[in-house]
Amino acid sequence: MKVKVAHLFRKIEEVDRDILELGKIQEKISSDRDYSEILKDSIRKEMKSLESGKAEILSLKIKEESGKIGLLKNSVKSSPTEMKNLYSSREKI
C-alpha cells in the first residue's frame, strides 16, 4: 500500500491532538461520582490505543520509489524524528 509520508505525519499530529484532548477531559472528571473510574478507565484505554497506533506509524520503513527523485537518500535509515523535521520544514515553504 502506498501512502505519502506527509499524510502519515498529519495522522500523527491528529493522534497527538486527540491524546492531549482526552487527557484534559480525564482531568476534568470529578472523582466523587460512581461512574468516574469507569470513564477514566475508558479514556485511558483509548489513549493507549491511540499511542499504540502512533507507535505503529512511527515504526514504518520508508521506501524510496525507483525512478523518482527522493527527498532523502537512504531514507530507510532515517529516524521518525528526522522525517518529522523534514515534513515540518517542507510545510513552511
N, CA, C and O atoms as a CHARMM CRD file, in Angstrom:
* protein
*
  372
    1    1 MET  N      0.84100  -1.17100   0.00000 PROA 1      0.00000
    2    1 MET  CA     0.00000   0.00000   0.00000 PROA 1      0.00000
    3    1 MET  C      0.89100   1.24200   0.00000 PROA 1      0.00000
    4    1 MET  O      1.81700   1.34700   0.80500 PROA 1      0.00000
    5    2 LYS  N      0.61400   2.16500  -0.89200 PROA 2      0.00000
    6    2 LYS  CA     1.39700   3.39200  -0.97500 PROA 2      0.00000
    7    2 LYS  C      0.69600   4.50100  -0.19900 PROA 2      0.00000
    8    2 LYS  O     -0.48800   4.77500  -0.39500 PROA 2      0.00000
    9    3 VAL  N      1.45700   5.12100   0.67600 PROA 3      0.00000
   10    3 VAL  CA     0.95000   6.23700   1.47000 PROA 3      0.00000
   11    3 VAL  C      2.04100   7.29800   1.50500 PROA 3      0.00000
   12    3 VAL  O      3.21800   6.98600   1.67900 PROA 3      0.00000
   13    4 LYS  N      1.64800   8.53100   1.34000 PROA 4      0.00000
   14    4 LYS  CA     2.62300   9.61600   1.40600 PROA 4      0.00000
   15    4 LYS  C      3.01500   9.87200   2.85700 PROA 4      0.00000
   16    4 LYS  O      2.18700   9.81500   3.76600 PROA 4      0.00000
   17    5 VAL  N      4.29300  10.15400   3.04200 PROA 5      0.00000
   18    5 VAL  CA     4.81400  10.42500   4.37900 PROA 5      0.00000
   19    5 VAL  C      4.08200  11.60600   5.01000 PROA 5      0.00000
   20    5 VAL  O      3.79900  11.59700   6.20800 PROA 5      0.00000
   21    6 ALA  N      3.77800  12.61100   4.21400 PROA 6      0.00000
   22    6 ALA  CA     3.07200  13.79300   4.73600 PROA 6      0.00000
   23    6 ALA  C      1.72700  13.40600   5.34200 PROA 6      0.00000
   24    6 ALA  O      1.32100  13.97100   6.35700 PROA 6      0.00000
   25    7 HSD  N      1.03600  12.45100   4.73100 PROA 7      0.00000
   26    7 HSD  CA    -0.25200  12.01200   5.26500 PROA 7      0.00000
   27    7 HSD  C     -0.07600  11.30900   6.60600 PROA 7      0.00000
   28    7 HSD  O     -0.89600  11.45800   7.51200 PROA 7      0.00000
   29    8 LEU  N      1.00400  10.54300   6.72000 PROA 8      0.00000
   30    8 LEU  CA     1.26200   9.86100   7.98800 PROA 8      0.00000
   31    8 LEU  C      1.55100  10.86200   9.10400 PROA 8      0.00000
   32    8 LEU  O      1.10100  10.68500  10.23600 PROA 8      0.00000
   33    9 PHE  N      2.29400  11.90300   8.78400 PROA 9      0.00000
   34    9 PHE  CA     2.59300  12.89900   9.81400 PROA 9      0.00000
   35    9 PHE  C      1.35800  13.69900  10.19000 PROA 9      0.00000
   36    9 PHE  O      1.21300  14.10200  11.34400 PROA 9      0.00000
   37   10 ARG  N      0.48400  13.93200   9.25600 PROA 10     0.00000
   38   10 ARG  CA    -0.78600  14.59700   9.60300 PROA 10     0.00000
   39   10 ARG  C     -1.59500  13.70900  10.54200 PROA 10     0.00000
   40   10 ARG  O     -2.22400  14.19100  11.48400 PROA 10     0.00000
   41   11 LYS  N     -1.57100  12.41000  10.27200 PROA 11     0.00000
   42   11 LYS  CA    -2.27900  11.46600  11.13600 PROA 11     0.00000
   43   11 LYS  C     -1.66400  11.45700  12.53400 PROA 11     0.00000
   44   11 LYS  O     -2.38400  11.41700  13.53100 PROA 11     0.00000
   45   12 ILE  N     -0.33500  11.49300  12.60700 PROA 12     0.00000
   46   12 ILE  CA     0.34300  11.53100  13.90500 PROA 12     0.00000
   47   12 ILE  C     -0.03700  12.79700  14.66400 PROA 12     0.00000
   48   12 ILE  O     -0.28400  12.74900  15.86900 PROA 12     0.00000
   49   13 GLU  N     -0.08600  13.92200  13.97000 PROA 13     0.00000
   50   13 GLU  CA    -0.49200  15.17800  14.61100 PROA 13     0.00000
   51   13 GLU  C     -1.92000  15.07600  15.13500 PROA 13     0.00000
   52   13 GLU  O     -2.22100  15.56700  16.22300 PROA 13     0.00000
   53   14 GLU  N     -2.78900  14.44700  14.37000 PROA 14     0.00000
   54   14 GLU  CA    -4.18200  14.26100  14.77800 PROA 14     0.00000
   55   14 GLU  C     -4.25700  13.38200  16.02700 PROA 14     0.00000
   56   14 GLU  O     -5.00100  13.68000  16.96100 PROA 14     0.00000
   57   15 VAL  N     -3.48700  12.30400  16.03400 PROA 15     0.00000
   58   15 VAL  CA    -3.46300  11.39800  17.18300 PROA 15     0.00000
   59   15 VAL  C     -2.93100  12.12000  18.41600 PROA 15     0.00000
   60   15 VAL  O     -3.49200  11.98500  19.50400 PROA 15     0.00000
   61   16 ASP  N     -1.85300  12.88500  18.25500 PROA 16     0.00000
   62   16 ASP  CA    -1.30600  13.65000  19.38100 PROA 16     0.00000
   63   16 ASP  C     -2.34000  14.61400  19.95000 PROA 16     0.00000
   64   16 ASP  O     -2.47200  14.75700  21.16600 PROA 16     0.00000
   65   17 ARG  N     -3.06900  15.27100  19.05800 PROA 17     0.00000
   66   17 ARG  CA    -4.10400  16.21700  19.49400 PROA 17     0.00000
   67   17 ARG  C     -5.21700  15.47500  20.24900 PROA 17     0.00000
   68   17 ARG  O     -5.69400  15.95300  21.27900 PROA 17     0.00000
   69   18 ASP  N     -5.62500  14.31300  19.73700 PROA 18     0.00000
   70   18 ASP  CA    -6.67000  13.52800  20.40100 PROA 18     0.00000
   71   18 ASP  C     -6.22600  13.07100  21.78800 PROA 18     0.00000
   72   18 ASP  O     -7.00200  13.11800  22.74200 PROA 18     0.00000
   73   19 ILE  N     -4.97900  12.63200  21.89400 PROA 19     0.00000
   74   19 ILE  CA    -4.45400  12.18300  23.18600 PROA 19     0.00000
   75   19 ILE  C     -4.44700  13.34000  24.18100 PROA 19     0.00000
   76   19 ILE  O     -4.82600  13.17600  25.34000 PROA 19     0.00000
   77   20 LEU  N     -4.02000  14.49100  23.72400 PROA 20     0.00000
   78   20 LEU  CA    -3.99700  15.67700  24.58500 PROA 20     0.00000
   79   20 LEU  C     -5.40500  16.04400  25.05600 PROA 20     0.00000
   80   20 LEU  O     -5.61400  16.32700  26.23500 PROA 20     0.00000
   81   21 GLU  N     -6.35900  16.03800  24.14200 PROA 21     0.00000
   82   21 GLU  CA    -7.74300  16.37300  24.49500 PROA 21     0.00000
   83   21 GLU  C     -8.33300  15.35300  25.46000 PROA 21     0.00000
   84   21 GLU  O     -9.03000  15.72200  26.40500 PROA 21     0.00000
   85   22 LEU  N     -8.05700  14.07400  25.22900 PROA 22     0.00000
   86   22 LEU  CA    -8.56100  13.04600  26.13800 PROA 22     0.00000
   87   22 LEU  C     -7.96600  13.20900  27.53300 PROA 22     0.00000
   88   22 LEU  O     -8.65800  13.00600  28.53000 PROA 22     0.00000
   89   23 GLY  N     -6.70000  13.57200  27.60600 PROA 23     0.00000
   90   23 GLY  CA    -6.06500  13.81800  28.90000 PROA 23     0.00000
   91   23 GLY  C     -6.73700  14.95700  29.64100 PROA 23     0.00000
   92   23 GLY  O     -6.95100  14.88100  30.85100 PROA 23     0.00000
   93   24 LYS  N     -7.07100  16.01600  28.91000 PROA 24     0.00000
   94   24 LYS  CA    -7.76000  17.15500  29.52900 PROA 24     0.00000
   95   24 LYS  C     -9.14700  16.76000  30.01700 PROA 24     0.00000
   96   24 LYS  O     -9.57200  17.16500  31.09900 PROA 24     0.00000
   97   25 ILE  N     -9.84700  15.97000  29.21600 PROA 25     0.00000
   98   25 ILE  CA   -11.18300  15.50600  29.61100 PROA 25     0.00000
   99   25 ILE  C    -11.08600  14.64200  30.86000 PROA 25     0.00000
  100   25 ILE  O    -11.89000  14.77500  31.78300 PROA 25     0.00000
  101   26 GLN  N    -10.09600  13.75600  30.88200 PROA 26     0.00000
  102   26 GLN  CA    -9.91000  12.86400  32.02500 PROA 26     0.00000
  103   26 GLN  C     -9.65800  13.65400  33.30600 PROA 26     0.00000
  104   26 GLN  O    -10.16900  13.29300  34.36600 PROA 26     0.00000
  105   27 GLU  N     -8.88800  14.71400  33.21800 PROA 27     0.00000
  106   27 GLU  CA    -8.59900  15.54600  34.39000 PROA 27     0.00000
  107   27 GLU  C     -9.84500  16.25500  34.91300 PROA 27     0.00000
  108   27 GLU  O     -9.94400  16.53500  36.10700 PROA 27     0.00000
  109   28 LYS  N    -10.78800  16.54500  34.03000 PROA 28     0.00000
  110   28 LYS  CA   -11.99000  17.28900  34.42500 PROA 28     0.00000
  111   28 LYS  C    -13.05300  16.41600  35.08400 PROA 28     0.00000
  112   28 LYS  O    -13.99200  16.93300  35.69000 PROA 28     0.00000
  113   29 ILE  N    -12.91200  15.09800  34.96900 PROA 29     0.00000
  114   29 ILE  CA   -13.91700  14.20200  35.55000 PROA 29     0.00000
  115   29 ILE  C    -13.76500  14.21200  37.06800 PROA 29     0.00000
  116   29 ILE  O    -12.69800  13.91200  37.60400 PROA 29     0.00000
  117   30 SER  N    -14.84200  14.56100  37.74200 PROA 30     0.00000
  118   30 SER  CA   -14.78100  14.61100  39.20900 PROA 30     0.00000
  119   30 SER  C    -14.73300  13.19000  39.77400 PROA 30     0.00000
  120   30 SER  O    -15.31500  12.26500  39.20600 PROA 30     0.00000
  121   31 SER  N    -14.04700  13.03300  40.87300 PROA 31     0.00000
  122   31 SER  CA   -13.82600  11.70900  41.46900 PROA 31     0.00000
  123   31 SER  C    -14.97300  11.24500  42.36100 PROA 31     0.00000
  124   31 SER  O    -15.00700  10.08400  42.77000 PROA 31     0.00000
  125   32 ASP  N    -15.89900  12.12800  42.66200 PROA 32     0.00000
  126   32 ASP  CA   -16.93600  11.79000  43.63100 PROA 32     0.00000
  127   32 ASP  C    -18.16500  11.11100  43.01800 PROA 32     0.00000
  128   32 ASP  O    -19.17000  10.92400  43.70300 PROA 32     0.00000
  129   33 ARG  N    -18.09400  10.75000  41.76600 PROA 33     0.00000
  130   33 ARG  CA   -19.22100  10.07100  41.11600 PROA 33     0.00000
  131   33 ARG  C    -18.94700   8.56800  41.02900 PROA 33     0.00000
  132   33 ARG  O    -17.79500   8.13600  40.96700 PROA 33     0.00000
  133   34 ASP  N    -20.02000   7.78600  41.02500 PROA 34     0.00000
  134   34 ASP  CA   -19.87500   6.32900  40.92800 PROA 34     0.00000
  135   34 ASP  C    -19.25000   5.89600  39.60100 PROA 34     0.00000
  136   34 ASP  O    -18.53400   4.89500  39.54200 PROA 34     0.00000
  137   35 TYR  N    -19.51500   6.63100  38.57300 PROA 35     0.00000
  138   35 TYR  CA   -19.06400   6.25500  37.23400 PROA 35     0.00000
  139   35 TYR  C    -17.70100   6.84800  36.86500 PROA 35     0.00000
  140   35 TYR  O    -17.20800   6.60700  35.76300 PROA 35     0.00000
  141   36 SER  N    -17.09900   7.60300  37.74800 PROA 36     0.00000
  142   36 SER  CA   -15.84300   8.30200  37.44300 PROA 36     0.00000
  143   36 SER  C    -14.73400   7.35500  37.00300 PROA 36     0.00000
  144   36 SER  O    -14.08700   7.58900  35.98200 PROA 36     0.00000
  145   37 GLU  N    -14.51300   6.29400  37.76100 PROA 37     0.00000
  146   37 GLU  CA   -13.42200   5.36800  37.43400 PROA 37     0.00000
  147   37 GLU  C    -13.67200   4.63600  36.11900 PROA 37     0.00000
  148   37 GLU  O    -12.73500   4.36900  35.36600 PROA 37     0.00000
  149   38 ILE  N    -14.92700   4.31400  35.84400 PROA 38     0.00000
  150   38 ILE  CA   -15.25800   3.64300  34.58000 PROA 38     0.00000
  151   38 ILE  C    -14.92600   4.55400  33.40600 PROA 38     0.00000
  152   38 ILE  O    -14.33800   4.11300  32.41800 PROA 38     0.00000
  153   39 LEU  N    -15.29900   5.81500  33.51200 PROA 39     0.00000
  154   39 LEU  CA   -14.99000   6.78000  32.45400 PROA 39     0.00000
  155   39 LEU  C    -13.48500   6.96600  32.29600 PROA 39     0.00000
  156   39 LEU  O    -12.96600   6.97700  31.18000 PROA 39     0.00000
  157   40 LYS  N    -12.79700   7.11000  33.41300 PROA 40     0.00000
  158   40 LYS  CA   -11.35000   7.30900  33.36100 PROA 40     0.00000
  159   40 LYS  C    -10.64200   6.09500  32.76100 PROA 40     0.00000
  160   40 LYS  O     -9.69100   6.24000  31.99300 PROA 40     0.00000
  161   41 ASP  N    -11.11300   4.89600  33.11700 PROA 41     0.00000
  162   41 ASP  CA   -10.53100   3.68000  32.54000 PROA 41     0.00000
  163   41 ASP  C    -10.74900   3.62700  31.03100 PROA 41     0.00000
  164   41 ASP  O     -9.84400   3.26200  30.27900 PROA 41     0.00000
  165   42 SER  N    -11.94400   3.98900  30.59600 PROA 42     0.00000
  166   42 SER  CA   -12.24300   4.00200  29.15800 PROA 42     0.00000
  167   42 SER  C    -11.34700   4.99300  28.42100 PROA 42     0.00000
  168   42 SER  O    -10.84100   4.70300  27.33700 PROA 42     0.00000
  169   43 ILE  N    -11.16100   6.14700  29.01400 PROA 43     0.00000
  170   43 ILE  CA   -10.30900   7.16900  28.39900 PROA 43     0.00000
  171   43 ILE  C     -8.86100   6.69000  28.35300 PROA 43     0.00000
  172   43 ILE  O     -8.17400   6.88100  27.35000 PROA 43     0.00000
  173   44 ARG  N     -8.39100   6.06100  29.44900 PROA 44     0.00000
  174   44 ARG  CA    -7.01900   5.53400  29.46800 PROA 44     0.00000
  175   44 ARG  C     -6.82500   4.47200  28.38700 PROA 44     0.00000
  176   44 ARG  O     -5.79400   4.44700  27.71500 PROA 44     0.00000
  177   45 LYS  N     -7.81400   3.60000  28.22200 PROA 45     0.00000
  178   45 LYS  CA    -7.72300   2.55600  27.19000 PROA 45     0.00000
  179   45 LYS  C     -7.65400   3.17500  25.80100 PROA 45     0.00000
  180   45 LYS  O     -6.87200   2.73600  24.95800 PROA 45     0.00000
  181   46 GLU  N     -8.46500   4.18500  25.56700 PROA 46     0.00000
  182   46 GLU  CA    -8.45300   4.84500  24.26000 PROA 46     0.00000
  183   46 GLU  C     -7.12200   5.55700  24.02200 PROA 46     0.00000
  184   46 GLU  O     -6.59500   5.53400  22.91000 PROA 46     0.00000
  185   47 MET  N     -6.58800   6.17900  25.05100 PROA 47     0.00000
  186   47 MET  CA    -5.29300   6.84700  24.92100 PROA 47     0.00000
  187   47 MET  C     -4.18600   5.83400  24.60800 PROA 47     0.00000
  188   47 MET  O     -3.31300   6.10300  23.78300 PROA 47     0.00000
  189   48 LYS  N     -4.22300   4.66800  25.26700 PROA 48     0.00000
  190   48 LYS  CA    -3.24200   3.61600  24.98400 PROA 48     0.00000
  191   48 LYS  C     -3.38600   3.11100  23.55600 PROA 48     0.00000
  192   48 LYS  O     -2.39300   2.85200  22.87700 PROA 48     0.00000
  193   49 SER  N     -4.62100   2.97400  23.10800 PROA 49     0.00000
  194   49 SER  CA    -4.87500   2.53200  21.73800 PROA 49     0.00000
  195   49 SER  C     -4.31600   3.53100  20.72700 PROA 49     0.00000
  196   49 SER  O     -3.70100   3.14200  19.73400 PROA 49     0.00000
  197   50 LEU  N     -4.53300   4.80800  20.98400 PROA 50     0.00000
  198   50 LEU  CA    -4.00300   5.84900  20.10400 PROA 50     0.00000
  199   50 LEU  C     -2.47600   5.85600  20.11500 PROA 50     0.00000
  200   50 LEU  O     -1.84700   5.99800  19.06700 PROA 50     0.00000
  201   51 GLU  N     -1.88000   5.70200  21.29700 PROA 51     0.00000
  202   51 GLU  CA    -0.41200   5.64800  21.40700 PROA 51     0.00000
  203   51 GLU  C      0.14000   4.45200  20.63900 PROA 51     0.00000
  204   51 GLU  O      1.18000   4.54700  19.98800 PROA 51     0.00000
  205   52 SER  N     -0.55900   3.33700  20.72200 PROA 52     0.00000
  206   52 SER  CA    -0.13900   2.13400  20.00600 PROA 52     0.00000
  207   52 SER  C     -0.18300   2.35600  18.49600 PROA 52     0.00000
  208   52 SER  O      0.73500   1.96000  17.77700 PROA 52     0.00000
  209   53 GLY  N     -1.24800   2.98800  18.02100 PROA 53     0.00000
  210   53 GLY  CA    -1.36100   3.30100  16.59600 PROA 53     0.00000
  211   53 GLY  C     -0.27900   4.25800  16.14000 PROA 53     0.00000
  212   53 GLY  O      0.26700   4.11500  15.04700 PROA 53     0.00000
  213   54 LYS  N      0.02800   5.22600  16.97400 PROA 54     0.00000
  214   54 LYS  CA     1.08900   6.18700  16.66100 PROA 54     0.00000
  215   54 LYS  C      2.43900   5.47400  16.57600 PROA 54     0.00000
  216   54 LYS  O      3.21800   5.72000  15.65600 PROA 54     0.00000
  217   55 ALA  N      2.71000   4.59500  17.53400 PROA 55     0.00000
  218   55 ALA  CA     3.97000   3.84500  17.53500 PROA 55     0.00000
  219   55 ALA  C      4.08700   2.97100  16.29100 PROA 55     0.00000
  220   55 ALA  O      5.17200   2.81300  15.73100 PROA 55     0.00000
  221   56 GLU  N      2.97000   2.41100  15.86900 PROA 56     0.00000
  222   56 GLU  CA     2.96900   1.58300  14.65900 PROA 56     0.00000
  223   56 GLU  C      3.31400   2.42300  13.42800 PROA 56     0.00000
  224   56 GLU  O      4.08500   1.98700  12.57300 PROA 56     0.00000
  225   57 ILE  N      2.74900   3.61100  13.34000 PROA 57     0.00000
  226   57 ILE  CA     3.05600   4.50400  12.21600 PROA 57     0.00000
  227   57 ILE  C      4.52700   4.89000  12.24200 PROA 57     0.00000
  228   57 ILE  O      5.19000   4.87900  11.20500 PROA 57     0.00000
  229   58 LEU  N      5.04100   5.22900  13.41600 PROA 58     0.00000
  230   58 LEU  CA     6.43600   5.65100  13.53300 PROA 58     0.00000
  231   58 LEU  C      7.42000   4.51700  13.25700 PROA 58     0.00000
  232   58 LEU  O      8.58100   4.77100  12.93800 PROA 58     0.00000
  233   59 SER  N      6.97100   3.27800  13.37700 PROA 59     0.00000
  234   59 SER  CA     7.86500   2.14400  13.13500 PROA 59     0.00000
  235   59 SER  C      7.93000   1.74300  11.66200 PROA 59     0.00000
  236   59 SER  O      8.73100   0.88600  11.28700 PROA 59     0.00000
  237   60 LEU  N      7.09200   2.35900  10.82900 PROA 60     0.00000
  238   60 LEU  CA     7.08400   2.00900   9.40900 PROA 60     0.00000
  239   60 LEU  C      8.39400   2.39700   8.74100 PROA 60     0.00000
  240   60 LEU  O      9.01000   3.40600   9.08500 PROA 60     0.00000
  241   61 LYS  N      8.80300   1.58700   7.78900 PROA 61     0.00000
  242   61 LYS  CA    10.00400   1.87000   7.00000 PROA 61     0.00000
  243   61 LYS  C      9.59600   2.66400   5.76600 PROA 61     0.00000
  244   61 LYS  O      8.55200   2.41200   5.16500 PROA 61     0.00000
  245   62 ILE  N     10.42800   3.61900   5.40200 PROA 62     0.00000
  246   62 ILE  CA    10.18200   4.45400   4.23200 PROA 62     0.00000
  247   62 ILE  C     10.93500   3.85200   3.05800 PROA 62     0.00000
  248   62 ILE  O     12.13800   3.60500   3.14200 PROA 62     0.00000
  249   63 LYS  N     10.22900   3.62000   1.97700 PROA 63     0.00000
  250   63 LYS  CA    10.85700   3.05500   0.78700 PROA 63     0.00000
  251   63 LYS  C     10.82500   4.10200  -0.31600 PROA 63     0.00000
  252   63 LYS  O      9.76500   4.60400  -0.68800 PROA 63     0.00000
  253   64 GLU  N     11.98900   4.41600  -0.82100 PROA 64     0.00000
  254   64 GLU  CA    12.09900   5.38800  -1.90300 PROA 64     0.00000
  255   64 GLU  C     11.77700   4.67800  -3.21200 PROA 64     0.00000
  256   64 GLU  O     12.35700   3.63600  -3.51300 PROA 64     0.00000
  257   65 GLU  N     10.85900   5.23500  -3.98500 PROA 65     0.00000
  258   65 GLU  CA    10.49300   4.62400  -5.25900 PROA 65     0.00000
  259   65 GLU  C     11.60900   4.81600  -6.26900 PROA 65     0.00000
  260   65 GLU  O     12.20300   5.89100  -6.36000 PROA 65     0.00000
  261   66 SER  N     11.89100   3.75900  -7.02900 PROA 66     0.00000
  262   66 SER  CA    12.92800   3.86500  -8.05300 PROA 66     0.00000
  263   66 SER  C     12.42900   4.73700  -9.19500 PROA 66     0.00000
  264   66 SER  O     11.24300   4.73800  -9.52300 PROA 66     0.00000
  265   67 GLY  N     13.34800   5.47400  -9.79200 PROA 67     0.00000
  266   67 GLY  CA    12.97900   6.32600 -10.91100 PROA 67     0.00000
  267   67 GLY  C     12.46300   7.69100 -10.50100 PROA 67     0.00000
  268   67 GLY  O     12.18100   8.52500 -11.36200 PROA 67     0.00000
  269   68 LYS  N     12.33400   7.93500  -9.22400 PROA 68     0.00000
  270   68 LYS  CA    11.86600   9.23400  -8.74500 PROA 68     0.00000
  271   68 LYS  C     12.95600   9.86500  -7.90400 PROA 68     0.00000
  272   68 LYS  O     13.72100   9.16900  -7.23600 PROA 68     0.00000
  273   69 ILE  N     13.02300  11.16200  -7.93800 PROA 69     0.00000
  274   69 ILE  CA    13.97800  11.87300  -7.09800 PROA 69     0.00000
  275   69 ILE  C     13.40900  11.90200  -5.69400 PROA 69     0.00000
  276   69 ILE  O     12.32800  12.44700  -5.46800 PROA 69     0.00000
  277   70 GLY  N     14.12800  11.32200  -4.75700 PROA 70     0.00000
  278   70 GLY  CA    13.65800  11.24700  -3.37800 PROA 70     0.00000
  279   70 GLY  C     14.04100  12.48500  -2.59500 PROA 70     0.00000
  280   70 GLY  O     14.96700  13.21200  -2.95500 PROA 70     0.00000
  281   71 LEU  N     13.31600  12.70800  -1.52800 PROA 71     0.00000
  282   71 LEU  CA    13.62600  13.82600  -0.64500 PROA 71     0.00000
  283   71 LEU  C     14.84100  13.52100   0.21400 PROA 71     0.00000
  284   71 LEU  O     15.59000  14.42200   0.59100 PROA 71     0.00000
  285   72 LEU  N     15.03000  12.23400   0.52300 PROA 72     0.00000
  286   72 LEU  CA    16.15200  11.82400   1.35700 PROA 72     0.00000
  287   72 LEU  C     16.86900  10.65600   0.70200 PROA 72     0.00000
  288   72 LEU  O     16.23000   9.76200   0.14700 PROA 72     0.00000
  289   73 LYS  N     18.15400  10.66000   0.76100 PROA 73     0.00000
  290   73 LYS  CA    18.92100   9.49100   0.35600 PROA 73     0.00000
  291   73 LYS  C     18.93400   8.53700   1.53500 PROA 73     0.00000
  292   73 LYS  O     18.98600   8.96600   2.68700 PROA 73     0.00000
  293   74 ASN  N     18.88700   7.24600   1.25000 PROA 74     0.00000
  294   74 ASN  CA    18.88400   6.22600   2.30100 PROA 74     0.00000
  295   74 ASN  C     17.77500   6.49400   3.31500 PROA 74     0.00000
  296   74 ASN  O     18.00300   6.42900   4.52400 PROA 74     0.00000
  297   75 SER  N     16.59100   6.79100   2.82600 PROA 75     0.00000
  298   75 SER  CA    15.50400   7.18100   3.72000 PROA 75     0.00000
  299   75 SER  C     15.07100   6.06100   4.65700 PROA 75     0.00000
  300   75 SER  O     14.45900   6.32400   5.69200 PROA 75     0.00000
  301   76 VAL  N     15.38300   4.81200   4.30600 PROA 76     0.00000
  302   76 VAL  CA    15.01300   3.71300   5.18800 PROA 76     0.00000
  303   76 VAL  C     15.75500   3.82900   6.51300 PROA 76     0.00000
  304   76 VAL  O     15.25600   3.38100   7.54600 PROA 76     0.00000
  305   77 LYS  N     16.94600   4.42900   6.49000 PROA 77     0.00000
  306   77 LYS  CA    17.74700   4.54800   7.69800 PROA 77     0.00000
  307   77 LYS  C     17.37600   5.78100   8.51800 PROA 77     0.00000
  308   77 LYS  O     17.90600   5.96100   9.61400 PROA 77     0.00000
  309   78 SER  N     16.50200   6.61700   8.03000 PROA 78     0.00000
  310   78 SER  CA    16.14300   7.85200   8.72400 PROA 78     0.00000
  311   78 SER  C     15.23900   7.55200   9.90700 PROA 78     0.00000
  312   78 SER  O     14.37700   6.67400   9.84800 PROA 78     0.00000
  313   79 SER  N     15.44800   8.28200  10.95900 PROA 79     0.00000
  314   79 SER  CA    14.62000   8.10200  12.14400 PROA 79     0.00000
  315   79 SER  C     13.30300   8.84800  11.95800 PROA 79     0.00000
  316   79 SER  O     13.22700   9.77100  11.14700 PROA 79     0.00000
  317   80 PRO  N     12.25400   8.45800  12.70600 PROA 80     0.00000
  318   80 PRO  CA    10.97700   9.17500  12.62600 PROA 80     0.00000
  319   80 PRO  C     11.12000  10.65800  12.94800 PROA 80     0.00000
  320   80 PRO  O     10.41300  11.48800  12.37800 PROA 80     0.00000
  321   81 THR  N     12.02900  10.99400  13.85600 PROA 81     0.00000
  322   81 THR  CA    12.23600  12.40400  14.21000 PROA 81     0.00000
  323   81 THR  C     12.78700  13.16800  13.02100 PROA 81     0.00000
  324   81 THR  O     12.34400  14.28100  12.73500 PROA 81     0.00000
  325   82 GLU  N     13.76300  12.56900  12.31600 PROA 82     0.00000
  326   82 GLU  CA    14.32000  13.21900  11.13100 PROA 82     0.00000
  327   82 GLU  C     13.24100  13.41700  10.07700 PROA 82     0.00000
  328   82 GLU  O     13.18200  14.46000   9.42600 PROA 82     0.00000
  329   83 MET  N     12.38900  12.41200   9.91300 PROA 83     0.00000
  330   83 MET  CA    11.31900  12.51000   8.92400 PROA 83     0.00000
  331   83 MET  C     10.33200  13.60600   9.31800 PROA 83     0.00000
  332   83 MET  O      9.85000  14.34100   8.45600 PROA 83     0.00000
  333   84 LYS  N     10.02900  13.72100  10.59800 PROA 84     0.00000
  334   84 LYS  CA     9.09800  14.75200  11.04700 PROA 84     0.00000
  335   84 LYS  C      9.70300  16.13500  10.83100 PROA 84     0.00000
  336   84 LYS  O      9.00300  17.06500  10.43200 PROA 84     0.00000
  337   85 ASN  N     11.01000  16.27200  11.09500 PROA 85     0.00000
  338   85 ASN  CA    11.67500  17.55000  10.86200 PROA 85     0.00000
  339   85 ASN  C     11.62700  17.91300   9.38400 PROA 85     0.00000
  340   85 ASN  O     11.43000  19.07800   9.03900 PROA 85     0.00000
  341   86 LEU  N     11.80300  16.94100   8.52200 PROA 86     0.00000
  342   86 LEU  CA    11.72600  17.18700   7.08900 PROA 86     0.00000
  343   86 LEU  C     10.32600  17.66400   6.72100 PROA 86     0.00000
  344   86 LEU  O     10.16800  18.62500   5.96800 PROA 86     0.00000
  345   87 TYR  N      9.31500  16.98900   7.25400 PROA 87     0.00000
  346   87 TYR  CA     7.93900  17.35300   6.96600 PROA 87     0.00000
  347   87 TYR  C      7.66400  18.77700   7.43300 PROA 87     0.00000
  348   87 TYR  O      7.05300  19.56200   6.70800 PROA 87     0.00000
  349   88 SER  N      8.10600  19.11000   8.62500 PROA 88     0.00000
  350   88 SER  CA     7.86500  20.44800   9.16900 PROA 88     0.00000
  351   88 SER  C      8.53000  21.51400   8.32100 PROA 88     0.00000
  352   88 SER  O      7.93900  22.56300   8.06500 PROA 88     0.00000
  353   89 SER  N      9.75400  21.25600   7.88100 PROA 89     0.00000
  354   89 SER  CA    10.45400  22.25500   7.07600 PROA 89     0.00000
  355   89 SER  C      9.82100  22.38300   5.69800 PROA 89     0.00000
  356   89 SER  O      9.81700  23.47400   5.12700 PROA 89     0.00000
  357   90 ARG  N      9.29600  21.31400   5.15800 PROA 90     0.00000
  358   90 ARG  CA     8.63600  21.35900   3.85300 PROA 90     0.00000
  359   90 ARG  C      7.34100  22.15500   3.90900 PROA 90     0.00000
  360   90 ARG  O      6.99300  22.84300   2.94900 PROA 90     0.00000
  361   91 GLU  N      6.63200  22.06700   5.01400 PROA 91     0.00000
  362   91 GLU  CA     5.36100  22.77500   5.14100 PROA 91     0.00000
  363   91 GLU  C      5.55100  24.28900   5.17300 PROA 91     0.00000
  364   91 GLU  O      4.63300  25.03200   4.82600 PROA 91     0.00000
  365   92 LYS  N      6.72900  24.75300   5.58400 PROA 92     0.00000
  366   92 LYS  CA     6.98100  26.18600   5.69300 PROA 92     0.00000
  367   92 LYS  C      7.31800  26.81400   4.35300 PROA 92     0.00000
  368   92 LYS  O      7.32400  28.03800   4.22800 PROA 92     0.00000
  369   93 ILE  N      7.59600  25.99900   3.35700 PROA 93     0.00000
  370   93 ILE  CA     7.99700  26.52600   2.04500 PROA 93     0.00000
  371   93 ILE  C      6.82200  27.15600   1.33700 PROA 93     0.00000
  372   93 ILE  O      6.96900  27.65300   0.22000 PROA 93     0.00000
